[in-house]
Amino acid sequence: MTSSNTDLKKYWLYFFVSVLATIAFLIFKPEWFWVMLPFVFTYFVQAKNWL
């Protein structure tokens, strides 16, 4: 299964947005930062095309 270049760009964008959201959670609600971690790891794996 191959992903197109546009799909990979989309996943990289989602990954960076979720990293920024995780950092925002660490700053404003540190006890809830873990809520964003599944999104970070899922989109990283998809962006690296490891699925």
N, C-alpha and C positions, 0 to 999 in steps of 0.2 A: 504494500500500500504506500503510495507516495502522496505527499502533500504538495499543493502548488505553492509557489513563492508568495502569493498574496495571503494564503492561509497562514504561512509561517510568520509573515509580517504582522498579521492580526494577532497571533498568539504572543509574539514579542511585545506588542503594544499592551495587551491584556496583562502580561507579566509585569511590565514596568508600572502600570497603573496600580496593580495589586501590591507591588512593593511600596509604592508611595502611600497607599492606603494603610499598609502595615506600619510604616513609619509614623503616619499621622495617629494611628491608634496607640503606638508606643508613647507618643508625646502627650496626647490628650486623655486617653483611657488605657493606661498600661495594663490594667488587669484584664482587658478584653482583646489584647493584640493577637492572641492565639486564634481568634475567630477568622482572621484573614489568612492564616498560614496554609490551609488547604488550597486556596485560590493561587497563592504564590507558587506552591510546589506543582500543582496541576498544570498551570500555564507554562511553567518552566519546562516540564517534561514534554508538553505538546510543542513548544517552540523549538526544542532541540530535536524534535521528530523521533523521540524514543518509543512512541507507542506503536 
